[in-house]
Amino acid sequence: MKGPIPELLREFYGDGEKKTAMANKERIGLFVAKIIADPRTLNQYVFIYDDARTMNEIYEVAGRIAGEDFHKIKVVVRPPPPPFNL
């Protein structure tokens, strides 16, 4: 994707050092075939991924691919207010 990176894609939560699991969409079919063929996965939830990277690593790669150094927009999540007591 060339050109400016949309603002929504630049948002991140926390310090950007938590790992995020990713799967290459070209390999999903291979994973599904292996899962179906393996009797241990019958009636089980299966979590698949190729790679795990931090959000900071992902932004670094995205910036290199886009050909620009973009600023990240940190999203601050505040705890909900205490319940209202009557």
MOPAC internal coordinates of N, CA, C and O (Angstrom, degrees):
PM7 1SCF
backbone

  N    0.0000 0     0.00 0     0.00 0    0    0    0
  C    1.4490 1     0.00 0     0.00 0    1    0    0
  C    1.5243 1   107.57 1     0.00 0    2    1    0
  O    1.2310 1   120.49 1   -69.03 1    3    2    1
  N    1.2894 1   116.66 1   110.97 1    3    2    1
  C    1.4634 1   121.25 1   177.66 1    5    3    2
  C    1.5161 1   109.03 1   -93.14 1    6    5    3
  O    1.2310 1   120.74 1   -22.00 1    7    6    5
  N    1.3107 1   116.18 1   158.00 1    7    6    5
  C    1.4491 1   120.49 1   179.93 1    9    7    6
  C    1.5094 1   111.01 1    99.48 1   10    9    7
  O    1.2310 1   120.76 1     4.97 1   11   10    9
  N    1.3263 1   116.16 1  -175.03 1   11   10    9
  C    1.4706 1   119.10 1  -177.02 1   13   11   10
  C    1.5213 1   112.01 1   -65.30 1   14   13   11
  O    1.2310 1   121.23 1   -36.94 1   15   14   13
  N    1.3058 1   115.25 1   143.06 1   15   14   13
  C    1.4674 1   120.93 1   179.45 1   17   15   14
  C    1.5247 1   107.87 1   -84.55 1   18   17   15
  O    1.2310 1   119.99 1   -54.80 1   19   18   17
  N    1.3450 1   117.63 1   125.20 1   19   18   17
  C    1.4678 1   119.73 1  -178.94 1   21   19   18
  C    1.5246 1   111.86 1   -56.30 1   22   21   19
  O    1.2310 1   121.18 1   -32.13 1   23   22   21
  N    1.3288 1   115.35 1   147.87 1   23   22   21
  C    1.4598 1   121.01 1  -176.25 1   25   23   22
  C    1.5256 1   112.20 1   -58.90 1   26   25   23
  O    1.2310 1   120.07 1   140.16 1   27   26   25
  N    1.3330 1   117.47 1   -39.84 1   27   26   25
  C    1.4640 1   121.00 1  -178.61 1   29   27   26
  C    1.5258 1   111.41 1   -59.15 1   30   29   27
  O    1.2310 1   119.89 1   143.87 1   31   30   29
  N    1.3202 1   117.81 1   -36.13 1   31   30   29
  C    1.4608 1   121.04 1  -178.64 1   33   31   30
  C    1.5233 1   112.77 1   -75.24 1   34   33   31
  O    1.2310 1   120.09 1   170.90 1   35   34   33
  N    1.3240 1   117.43 1    -9.10 1   35   34   33
  C    1.4542 1   120.49 1  -179.87 1   37   35   34
  C    1.5148 1   112.55 1   -97.83 1   38   37   35
  O    1.2310 1   119.72 1   179.40 1   39   38   37
  N    1.3200 1   118.13 1    -0.60 1   39   38   37
  C    1.4597 1   120.78 1  -178.59 1   41   39   38
  C    1.5276 1   110.86 1   -78.28 1   42   41   39
  O    1.2310 1   120.94 1   -38.23 1   43   42   41
  N    1.3130 1   115.82 1   141.77 1   43   42   41
  C    1.4559 1   119.76 1   173.99 1   45   43   42
  C    1.5170 1   109.01 1  -146.88 1   46   45   43
  O    1.2310 1   121.07 1   -21.55 1   47   46   45
  N    1.3129 1   115.57 1   158.45 1   47   46   45
  C    1.4569 1   122.48 1  -176.98 1   49   47   46
  C    1.5294 1   109.61 1  -111.39 1   50   49   47
  O    1.2310 1   120.72 1   -39.34 1   51   50   49
  N    1.3049 1   116.23 1   140.66 1   51   50   49
  C    1.4560 1   120.26 1   178.54 1   53   51   50
  C    1.5146 1   111.91 1    74.89 1   54   53   51
  O    1.2310 1   121.09 1    27.54 1   55   54   53
  N    1.3250 1   115.53 1  -152.46 1   55   54   53
  C    1.4609 1   120.13 1  -177.55 1   57   55   54
  C    1.5212 1   113.08 1   -91.44 1   58   57   55
  O    1.2310 1   119.73 1   179.65 1   59   58   57
  N    1.3320 1   118.13 1    -0.35 1   59   58   57
  C    1.4590 1   121.66 1   177.63 1   61   59   58
  C    1.5134 1   113.76 1    81.75 1   62   61   59
  O    1.2310 1   119.64 1  -168.64 1   63   62   61
  N    1.3282 1   118.29 1    11.36 1   63   62   61
  C    1.4586 1   121.26 1  -177.45 1   65   63   62
  C    1.5275 1   113.92 1  -104.19 1   66   65   63
  O    1.2310 1   119.64 1  -176.56 1   67   66   65
  N    1.3118 1   118.30 1     3.44 1   67   66   65
  C    1.4708 1   121.03 1   175.49 1   69   67   66
  C    1.5228 1   108.77 1   -79.80 1   70   69   67
  O    1.2310 1   120.48 1   -39.57 1   71   70   69
  N    1.3168 1   116.69 1   140.43 1   71   70   69
  C    1.4602 1   121.10 1   179.17 1   73   71   70
  C    1.5272 1   110.89 1   -73.58 1   74   73   71
  O    1.2310 1   120.99 1   -35.94 1   75   74   73
  N    1.3180 1   115.72 1   144.06 1   75   74   73
  C    1.4534 1   123.68 1   176.82 1   77   75   74
  C    1.5181 1   107.56 1  -122.99 1   78   77   75
  O    1.2310 1   120.47 1   -49.84 1   79   78   77
  N    1.3334 1   116.71 1   130.16 1   79   78   77
  C    1.4689 1   120.90 1   179.60 1   81   79   78
  C    1.5229 1   109.06 1   -85.39 1   82   81   79
  O    1.2310 1   120.93 1   -41.89 1   83   82   81
  N    1.3342 1   115.83 1   138.11 1   83   82   81
  C    1.4623 1   121.46 1  -178.66 1   85   83   82
  C    1.5215 1   109.55 1  -134.32 1   86   85   83
  O    1.2310 1   121.12 1   -27.84 1   87   86   85
  N    1.3286 1   115.46 1   152.16 1   87   86   85
  C    1.4613 1   121.37 1   174.49 1   89   87   86
  C    1.5218 1   108.23 1  -131.19 1   90   89   87
  O    1.2310 1   120.66 1   -45.80 1   91   90   89
  N    1.3070 1   116.34 1   134.20 1   91   90   89
  C    1.4481 1   122.21 1   177.10 1   93   91   90
  C    1.5230 1   108.16 1   -72.00 1   94   93   91
  O    1.2310 1   119.86 1   -55.29 1   95   94   93
  N    1.3357 1   117.87 1   124.71 1   95   94   93
  C    1.4654 1   120.07 1  -174.16 1   97   95   94
  C    1.5251 1   112.32 1   -64.10 1   98   97   95
  O    1.2310 1   119.36 1   156.30 1   99   98   97
  N    1.3133 1   118.82 1   -23.70 1   99   98   97
  C    1.4681 1   120.67 1   177.20 1  101   99   98
  C    1.5358 1   112.03 1   -70.88 1  102  101   99
  O    1.2310 1   120.11 1   162.39 1  103  102  101
  N    1.3341 1   117.39 1   -17.61 1  103  102  101
  C    1.4712 1   120.73 1  -177.72 1  105  103  102
  C    1.5216 1   113.44 1  -103.91 1  106  105  103
  O    1.2310 1   119.76 1   177.68 1  107  106  105
  N    1.3382 1   118.07 1    -2.32 1  107  106  105
  C    1.4653 1   121.09 1  -178.33 1  109  107  106
  C    1.5315 1   110.68 1   -58.04 1  110  109  107
  O    1.2310 1   119.93 1   136.41 1  111  110  109
  N    1.3318 1   117.74 1   -43.59 1  111  110  109
  C    1.4681 1   120.96 1  -179.87 1  113  111  110
  C    1.5177 1   111.95 1   -59.22 1  114  113  111
  O    1.2310 1   120.00 1   138.45 1  115  114  113
  N    1.3205 1   117.60 1   -41.55 1  115  114  113
  C    1.4592 1   121.53 1   177.80 1  117  115  114
  C    1.5274 1   110.62 1   -62.50 1  118  117  115
  O    1.2310 1   120.64 1   135.93 1  119  118  117
  N    1.3293 1   116.38 1   -44.07 1  119  118  117
  C    1.4635 1   119.79 1   177.39 1  121  119  118
  C    1.5198 1   111.54 1   -60.86 1  122  121  119
  O    1.2310 1   120.22 1   134.95 1  123  122  121
  N    1.3304 1   117.19 1   -45.05 1  123  122  121
  C    1.4644 1   121.15 1  -179.30 1  125  123  122
  C    1.5272 1   110.41 1   -62.08 1  126  125  123
  O    1.2310 1   120.24 1   137.63 1  127  126  125
  N    1.3285 1   117.15 1   -42.37 1  127  126  125
  C    1.4687 1   120.43 1   178.81 1  129  127  126
  C    1.5314 1   110.85 1   -61.11 1  130  129  127
  O    1.2310 1   120.27 1   137.10 1  131  130  129
  N    1.3147 1   117.09 1   -42.90 1  131  130  129
  C    1.4658 1   120.50 1   179.02 1  133  131  130
  C    1.5298 1   111.30 1   -65.91 1  134  133  131
  O    1.2310 1   120.73 1   140.50 1  135  134  133
  N    1.3231 1   116.21 1   -39.50 1  135  134  133
  C    1.4682 1   120.46 1   179.75 1  137  135  134
  C    1.5225 1   110.64 1   -64.63 1  138  137  135
  O    1.2310 1   120.44 1   135.76 1  139  138  137
  N    1.3296 1   116.76 1   -44.24 1  139  138  137
  C    1.4685 1   120.83 1  -179.82 1  141  139  138
  C    1.5225 1   110.99 1   -64.20 1  142  141  139
  O    1.2310 1   120.41 1   142.27 1  143  142  141
  N    1.3321 1   116.83 1   -37.73 1  143  142  141
  C    1.4646 1   120.79 1  -176.88 1  145  143  142
  C    1.5347 1   113.27 1   -77.01 1  146  145  143
  O    1.2310 1   119.94 1   164.65 1  147  146  145
  N    1.3143 1   117.71 1   -15.35 1  147  146  145
  C    1.4618 1   121.07 1  -176.22 1  149  147  146
  C    1.5342 1   109.94 1   -94.12 1  150  149  147
  O    1.2310 1   119.59 1   -64.88 1  151  150  149
  N    1.3278 1   118.39 1   115.12 1  151  150  149
  C    1.4653 1   120.22 1  -177.92 1  153  151  150
  C    1.5362 1   113.58 1   -64.54 1  154  153  151
  O    1.2310 1   119.65 1   160.04 1  155  154  153
  N    1.3224 1   118.28 1   -19.96 1  155  154  153
  C    1.4673 1   120.59 1   178.85 1  157  155  154
  C    1.5171 1   112.42 1   -67.85 1  158  157  155
  O    1.2310 1   120.18 1   161.71 1  159  158  157
  N    1.3294 1   117.27 1   -18.29 1  159  158  157
  C    1.4643 1   120.09 1  -177.20 1  161  159  158
  C    1.5298 1   112.83 1   -92.93 1  162  161  159
  O    1.2310 1   119.86 1   178.38 1  163  162  161
  N    1.3214 1   117.87 1    -1.62 1  163  162  161
  C    1.4594 1   121.06 1  -179.68 1  165  163  162
  C    1.5259 1   110.30 1   -61.03 1  166  165  163
  O    1.2310 1   120.51 1   -52.80 1  167  166  165
  N    1.3235 1   116.63 1   127.20 1  167  166  165
  C    1.4638 1   123.83 1  -179.29 1  169  167  166
  C    1.5348 1   113.04 1    57.78 1  170  169  167
  O    1.2310 1   120.53 1  -147.26 1  171  170  169
  N    1.3220 1   116.59 1    32.74 1  171  170  169
  C    1.4629 1   122.22 1   179.46 1  173  171  170
  C    1.5262 1   109.53 1  -124.80 1  174  173  171
  O    1.2310 1   120.54 1   -26.67 1  175  174  173
  N    1.3225 1   116.58 1   153.33 1  175  174  173
  C    1.4575 1   121.10 1   169.42 1  177  175  174
  C    1.5203 1   107.20 1   -82.73 1  178  177  175
  O    1.2310 1   120.64 1   -40.99 1  179  178  177
  N    1.3281 1   116.38 1   139.01 1  179  178  177
  C    1.4558 1   121.09 1   179.85 1  181  179  178
  C    1.5284 1   108.48 1  -127.56 1  182  181  179
  O    1.2310 1   120.49 1   -50.51 1  183  182  181
  N    1.3054 1   116.66 1   129.49 1  183  182  181
  C    1.4595 1   123.03 1   178.22 1  185  183  182
  C    1.5158 1   107.39 1  -109.16 1  186  185  183
  O    1.2310 1   120.37 1   -59.69 1  187  186  185
  N    1.3323 1   116.91 1   120.31 1  187  186  185
  C    1.4624 1   119.95 1  -178.29 1  189  187  186
  C    1.5259 1   110.40 1  -116.09 1  190  189  187
  O    1.2310 1   121.27 1   -32.22 1  191  190  189
  N    1.3134 1   115.18 1   147.78 1  191  190  189
  C    1.4542 1   120.39 1   172.82 1  193  191  190
  C    1.5145 1   109.80 1  -162.26 1  194  193  191
  O    1.2310 1   121.47 1   -27.48 1  195  194  193
  N    1.3230 1   114.79 1   152.52 1  195  194  193
  C    1.4695 1   122.35 1   177.86 1  197  195  194
  C    1.5219 1   111.64 1   -91.52 1  198  197  195
  O    1.2310 1   121.58 1   139.37 1  199  198  197
  N    1.3151 1   114.57 1   -40.63 1  199  198  197
  C    1.4549 1   119.93 1  -168.46 1  201  199  198
  C    1.5265 1   109.29 1  -146.08 1  202  201  199
  O    1.2310 1   120.88 1   -24.45 1  203  202  201
  N    1.2977 1   115.92 1   155.55 1  203  202  201
  C    1.4647 1   121.49 1   174.75 1  205  203  202
  C    1.5220 1   107.32 1  -132.21 1  206  205  203
  O    1.2310 1   121.04 1   -57.29 1  207  206  205
  N    1.3308 1   115.63 1   122.71 1  207  206  205
  C    1.4619 1   121.75 1  -179.90 1  209  207  206
  C    1.5150 1   109.94 1  -135.73 1  210  209  207
  O    1.2310 1   120.93 1   -21.16 1  211  210  209
  N    1.3251 1   115.83 1   158.84 1  211  210  209
  C    1.4577 1   119.81 1   175.27 1  213  211  210
  C    1.5238 1   108.81 1   -79.75 1  214  213  211
  O    1.2310 1   120.43 1   -18.68 1  215  214  213
  N    1.3250 1   116.78 1   161.32 1  215  214  213
  C    1.4647 1   120.29 1   177.92 1  217  215  214
  C    1.5282 1   110.31 1   -63.26 1  218  217  215
  O    1.2310 1   119.73 1   145.30 1  219  218  217
  N    1.3157 1   118.12 1   -34.70 1  219  218  217
  C    1.4660 1   120.12 1   177.36 1  221  219  218
  C    1.5243 1   110.98 1   -62.58 1  222  221  219
  O    1.2310 1   119.81 1   139.42 1  223  222  221
  N    1.3208 1   117.97 1   -40.58 1  223  222  221
  C    1.4677 1   121.30 1   176.94 1  225  223  222
  C    1.5274 1   110.96 1   -64.94 1  226  225  223
  O    1.2310 1   120.72 1   138.78 1  227  226  225
  N    1.3230 1   116.23 1   -41.22 1  227  226  225
  C    1.4691 1   120.56 1   179.89 1  229  227  226
  C    1.5307 1   110.19 1   -63.04 1  230  229  227
  O    1.2310 1   119.93 1   135.85 1  231  230  229
  N    1.3469 1   117.74 1   -44.15 1  231  230  229
  C    1.4609 1   120.70 1   179.19 1  233  231  230
  C    1.5252 1   111.26 1   -64.33 1  234  233  231
  O    1.2310 1   120.37 1   144.01 1  235  234  233
  N    1.3227 1   116.89 1   -35.99 1  235  234  233
  C    1.4658 1   120.25 1   178.78 1  237  235  234
  C    1.5260 1   110.34 1   -62.84 1  238  237  235
  O    1.2310 1   120.31 1   133.34 1  239  238  237
  N    1.3249 1   117.02 1   -46.66 1  239  238  237
  C    1.4648 1   121.22 1   179.08 1  241  239  238
  C    1.5283 1   110.58 1   -65.42 1  242  241  239
  O    1.2310 1   120.16 1   135.91 1  243  242  241
  N    1.3374 1   117.30 1   -44.09 1  243  242  241
  C    1.4700 1   121.02 1   179.91 1  245  243  242
  C    1.5259 1   110.90 1   -60.75 1  246  245  243
  O    1.2310 1   120.33 1   139.69 1  247  246  245
  N    1.3110 1   116.97 1   -40.31 1  247  246  245
  C    1.4584 1   120.54 1   178.43 1  249  247  246
  C    1.5170 1   111.58 1   -64.42 1  250  249  247
  O    1.2310 1   120.33 1   139.72 1  251  250  249
  N    1.3238 1   116.97 1   -40.28 1  251  250  249
  C    1.4632 1   120.77 1   177.37 1  253  251  250
  C    1.5244 1   110.98 1   -63.30 1  254  253  251
  O    1.2310 1   120.39 1   136.03 1  255  254  253
  N    1.3436 1   116.86 1   -43.97 1  255  254  253
  C    1.4624 1   121.37 1  -179.21 1  257  255  254
  C    1.5282 1   110.65 1   -66.62 1  258  257  255
  O    1.2310 1   120.09 1   138.03 1  259  258  257
  N    1.3290 1   117.43 1   -41.97 1  259  258  257
  C    1.4653 1   121.99 1  -178.45 1  261  259  258
  C    1.5270 1   111.58 1   -74.31 1  262  261  259
  O    1.2310 1   120.53 1   163.39 1  263  262  261
  N    1.3199 1   116.58 1   -16.61 1  263  262  261
  C    1.4489 1   119.78 1   179.85 1  265  263  262
  C    1.5194 1   114.03 1    76.91 1  266  265  263
  O    1.2310 1   120.44 1  -157.07 1  267  266  265
  N    1.3107 1   116.76 1    22.93 1  267  266  265
  C    1.4595 1   120.17 1   177.95 1  269  267  266
  C    1.5241 1   109.64 1  -146.38 1  270  269  267
  O    1.2310 1   121.73 1   -26.25 1  271  270  269
  N    1.3084 1   114.29 1   153.75 1  271  270  269
  C    1.4569 1   120.31 1   175.78 1  273  271  270
  C    1.5191 1   106.17 1   -99.39 1  274  273  271
  O    1.2310 1   120.22 1   -67.02 1  275  274  273
  N    1.3091 1   117.19 1   112.98 1  275  274  273
  C    1.4547 1   119.91 1  -175.83 1  277  275  274
  C    1.5130 1   111.41 1  -111.51 1  278  277  275
  O    1.2310 1   121.29 1   -28.54 1  279  278  277
  N    1.3028 1   115.14 1   151.46 1  279  278  277
  C    1.4673 1   119.68 1   178.44 1  281  279  278
  C    1.5186 1   108.92 1   -83.97 1  282  281  279
  O    1.2310 1   121.38 1   -34.95 1  283  282  281
  N    1.3114 1   114.97 1   145.05 1  283  282  281
  C    1.4605 1   121.14 1   178.98 1  285  283  282
  C    1.5227 1   108.79 1   -91.30 1  286  285  283
  O    1.2310 1   120.75 1   -32.98 1  287  286  285
  N    1.3115 1   116.17 1   147.02 1  287  286  285
  C    1.4483 1   121.85 1   178.32 1  289  287  286
  C    1.5218 1   107.45 1  -105.16 1  290  289  287
  O    1.2310 1   120.60 1   -69.04 1  291  290  289
  N    1.3147 1   116.46 1   110.96 1  291  290  289
  C    1.4608 1   120.63 1  -178.42 1  293  291  290
  C    1.5264 1   109.79 1   -79.36 1  294  293  291
  O    1.2310 1   120.71 1   -52.32 1  295  294  293
  N    1.3159 1   116.24 1   127.68 1  295  294  293
  C    1.4568 1   122.15 1   177.87 1  297  295  294
  C    1.5196 1   107.50 1   -98.86 1  298  297  295
  O    1.2310 1   120.68 1   -57.66 1  299  298  297
  N    1.3103 1   116.31 1   122.34 1  299  298  297
  C    1.4534 1   121.24 1  -179.53 1  301  299  298
  C    1.5259 1   107.78 1   -97.45 1  302  301  299
  O    1.2310 1   120.81 1   -56.44 1  303  302  301
  N    1.3144 1   116.06 1   123.56 1  303  302  301
  C    1.4571 1   121.29 1   178.24 1  305  303  302
  C    1.5209 1   107.53 1  -102.29 1  306  305  303
  O    1.2310 1   121.31 1   -62.52 1  307  306  305
  N    1.3139 1   115.11 1   117.48 1  307  306  305
  C    1.4687 1   120.11 1  -179.31 1  309  307  306
  C    1.5198 1   109.57 1   -97.13 1  310  309  307
  O    1.2310 1   119.97 1   -32.98 1  311  310  309
  N    1.3203 1   117.66 1   147.02 1  311  310  309
  C    1.4643 1   119.56 1   176.93 1  313  311  310
  C    1.5257 1   109.93 1   -66.28 1  314  313  311
  O    1.2310 1   120.15 1   -28.22 1  315  314  313
  N    1.3212 1   117.32 1   151.78 1  315  314  313
  C    1.4659 1   119.40 1   179.41 1  317  315  314
  C    1.5219 1   110.77 1   -65.79 1  318  317  315
  O    1.2310 1   120.42 1   -24.31 1  319  318  317
  N    1.3360 1   116.79 1   155.69 1  319  318  317
  C    1.4744 1   118.86 1   178.48 1  321  319  318
  C    1.5282 1   109.63 1   -67.57 1  322  321  319
  O    1.2310 1   120.63 1   -21.45 1  323  322  321
  N    1.3303 1   116.40 1   158.55 1  323  322  321
  C    1.4706 1   118.79 1   179.04 1  325  323  322
  C    1.5287 1   109.95 1   -64.76 1  326  325  323
  O    1.2310 1   119.98 1   -26.26 1  327  326  325
  N    1.3265 1   117.64 1   153.74 1  327  326  325
  C    1.4597 1   119.89 1  -179.68 1  329  327  326
  C    1.5209 1   111.50 1   -63.79 1  330  329  327
  O    1.2310 1   121.61 1   -29.97 1  331  330  329
  N    1.3006 1   114.52 1   150.03 1  331  330  329
  C    1.4587 1   121.22 1   179.93 1  333  331  330
  C    1.5168 1   109.05 1   -81.82 1  334  333  331
  O    1.2310 1   120.32 1   -57.00 1  335  334  333
  N    1.3138 1   116.99 1   123.00 1  335  334  333
  C    1.4791 1   120.73 1   178.66 1  337  335  334
  C    1.5166 1   110.10 1   -99.01 1  338  337  335
  O    1.2310 1   120.91 1   -45.98 1  339  338  337
  N    1.2962 1   115.87 1   134.02 1  339  338  337
  C    1.4700 1   120.63 1   178.16 1  341  339  338
  C    1.4966 1   111.81 1   -89.87 1  342  341  339
  O    1.2310 1   120.10 1   180.00 1  343  342  341

